[in-house]
Amino acid sequence: MSKIGIIGLGHVGRLLAHQLLVTGMGDELVLIDRDDQLALAVQTDLRDAAVALAGHPKIIIQDYAALRDAQVIVVAVGKSSLIADQPMAELVFNHDAIKQVATQVKTSGFTGVVLNLSNPNEAVTAYLQQQLLLPPKQVLGIGTVLETARLHRAIATAAKLAPASVSGFVYGQHDGQQVFAWSTVRVNGQSLDQTINGHHLDHQQLKINADLDNWYTLQGLGYNASAACTWAARIVRAILTDEQLALPVAIFQPQYEGYVSFPALIGRQGIGNLLLLNLYPVEQAGIKTAAATIGQQVAALQRMDENND
Ligand SMILES: NC(=O)c1ccc[n+]([C@@H]2O[C@H](COP(=O)([O-])OP(=O)(O)OC[C@H]3O[C@@H](n4cnc5c(N)ncnc54)[C@H](O)[C@@H]3O)[C@@H](O)[C@H]2O)c1
């Protein structure tokens, strides 16, 4: 039996709940938000939707104790309206939200894997791990998974190929110090210094196109949800099925002495082996800079604790 928790039922959390429902993932969903009326509305709407489906998962709301035997909890708390102008603006809001959530998850006795979507992603994931006192391999963030997917799409579009032809990773910091690791990128086995499907691909233009995807979504909607939810559901599946799927998630990376987005294998245990690829020195330096920036944010989150004491 699989049981999945979602904490935070805003644009992202409720869309993820819908996606888990229609794809039949999870025999039980535990949905929690600080807004009781919202949680009840999401539960009712999903129950109505489930009538059209073959399977009917149990949908529990507002019950932290029910998370005790869940395999995975997805954290999607926040206030995404704050990020329209400044991607890191949620730091202070999410300090308080994460502290509150972590206290209650800890009390529930939960021992599974936590996937954090809340921003700033790497720093909040690190803070969440510290608050939950779970082993770091059990607390991961979505990290630069979306940036990596956007890069794959930009390359595939330019080369007129399917995105599945593209592999390689963006490292570093989500929505901040992103490191496009060109050394890791392959298109049907070819590196980008070769002509790909008759096209010469310009790195700078690819990077601009990948960044533009996020800009268009935020300009029009004021938030992004579909891609984050679909990747979150993909990661939840990798955990439930012990898939050992390689993605650049936010993880504790001992080499950088903290959380940073770095490719690793994802399975039932959370994070397995890290992918230690031969990066260019400039890429390694970029990850070090990102890790230092994330470290400063984690320190700021800890200072907020001291100031509140
Ligand atoms: N990393 C990514 O790729 C990515 C993509 C999209 C969104 N996000 C992040 O995910 C988070 C959620 O995004 P969203 O668009 O759904 O935000 P949103 O503002 O629409 O919803 C956030 C929800 O969290 C709830 N919440 C706040 N504090 C809470 C608490 N203490 N306990 C329980 N619930 C609480 C709110 O009531 C609200 O329903 C944000 O931090 C956003 O920046 C990350």
The ligand as a Tripos MOL2 file, in Angstrom:
@<TRIPOS>MOLECULE
LIG
   44    48     1     0     0
SMALL
NO_CHARGES

@<TRIPOS>ATOM
      1 N1         11.2900   24.5140   -7.3300 N.am      1 LIG1
      2 C1         10.4210   24.6570   -8.3230 C.2       1 LIG1
      3 O1         10.6790   24.2900   -9.4480 O.2       1 LIG1
      4 C2          9.0930   25.3070   -8.0140 C.ar      1 LIG1
      5 C3          8.1080   25.4940   -8.9850 C.ar      1 LIG1
      6 C4          6.8930   26.0630   -8.6010 C.ar      1 LIG1
      7 C5          6.7150   26.4660   -7.2750 C.ar      1 LIG1
      8 N2          7.7250   26.3050   -6.3960 N.ar      1 LIG1
      9 C6          7.5860   26.7030   -4.9770 C.3       1 LIG1
     10 O2          6.6450   25.8270   -4.3570 O.3       1 LIG1
     11 C7          5.9820   26.5200   -3.2930 C.3       1 LIG1
     12 C8          4.4840   26.4480   -3.5190 C.3       1 LIG1
     13 O3          4.1530   27.1390   -4.7290 O.3       1 LIG1
     14 P1          2.6270   27.5280   -5.0410 P.3       1 LIG1
     15 O4          2.6240   28.2360   -6.3560 O.co2     1 LIG1
     16 O5          1.7410   26.3590   -4.8370 O.co2     1 LIG1
     17 O6          2.3830   28.5920   -3.8590 O.3       1 LIG1
     18 P2          0.9800   29.1830   -3.3720 P.3       1 LIG1
     19 O7          1.2800   30.5100   -2.7680 O.co2     1 LIG1
     20 O8         -0.0390   29.0720   -4.4570 O.co2     1 LIG1
     21 O9          0.5040   28.1520   -2.2330 O.3       1 LIG1
     22 C9          1.2350   27.9020   -1.0750 C.3       1 LIG1
     23 C10         0.3020   27.1550   -0.1160 C.3       1 LIG1
     24 O10         1.0570   26.8870    1.0760 O.3       1 LIG1
     25 C11         0.1600   27.0240    2.1790 C.3       1 LIG1
     26 N3          0.9410   27.2530    3.3880 N.ar      1 LIG1
     27 C12         1.6930   28.3280    3.7050 C.ar      1 LIG1
     28 N4          2.2440   28.1730    4.9210 N.ar      1 LIG1
     29 C13         1.8260   26.9750    5.3810 C.ar      1 LIG1
     30 C14         2.0280   26.2500    6.5830 C.ar      1 LIG1
     31 N5          2.7830   26.7410    7.5790 N.pl3     1 LIG1
     32 N6          1.4450   25.0410    6.7100 N.ar      1 LIG1
     33 C15         0.6660   24.5290    5.7290 C.ar      1 LIG1
     34 N7          0.4140   25.1870    4.5720 N.ar      1 LIG1
     35 C16         0.9910   26.3820    4.4040 C.ar      1 LIG1
     36 C17        -0.7060   28.2240    1.8020 C.3       1 LIG1
     37 O11        -1.9090   28.2730    2.5490 O.3       1 LIG1
     38 C18        -0.9390   27.9770    0.3040 C.3       1 LIG1
     39 O12        -2.1120   27.2220    0.0780 O.3       1 LIG1
     40 C19         6.5470   27.9510   -3.3260 C.3       1 LIG1
     41 O13         7.6180   28.0590   -2.4110 O.3       1 LIG1
     42 C20         7.0480   28.0970   -4.7530 C.3       1 LIG1
     43 O14         8.0620   29.0750   -4.9010 O.3       1 LIG1
     44 C21         8.8860   25.7140   -6.7100 C.ar      1 LIG1
@<TRIPOS>BOND
     1     1     2 1
     2     2     3 2
     3     2     4 1
     4     4     5 ar
     5     4    44 ar
     6     5     6 ar
     7     6     7 ar
     8     7     8 ar
     9     8     9 1
    10     8    44 ar
    11     9    10 1
    12     9    42 1
    13    10    11 1
    14    11    12 1
    15    11    40 1
    16    12    13 1
    17    13    14 1
    18    14    15 2
    19    14    16 1
    20    14    17 1
    21    17    18 1
    22    18    19 2
    23    18    20 1
    24    18    21 1
    25    21    22 1
    26    22    23 1
    27    23    24 1
    28    23    38 1
    29    24    25 1
    30    25    26 1
    31    25    36 1
    32    26    27 ar
    33    26    35 ar
    34    27    28 ar
    35    28    29 ar
    36    29    30 ar
    37    29    35 ar
    38    30    31 1
    39    30    32 ar
    40    32    33 ar
    41    33    34 ar
    42    34    35 ar
    43    36    37 1
    44    36    38 1
    45    38    39 1
    46    40    41 1
    47    40    42 1
    48    42    43 1
@<TRIPOS>SUBSTRUCTURE
     1 LIG1         1 GROUP 0 **** ****
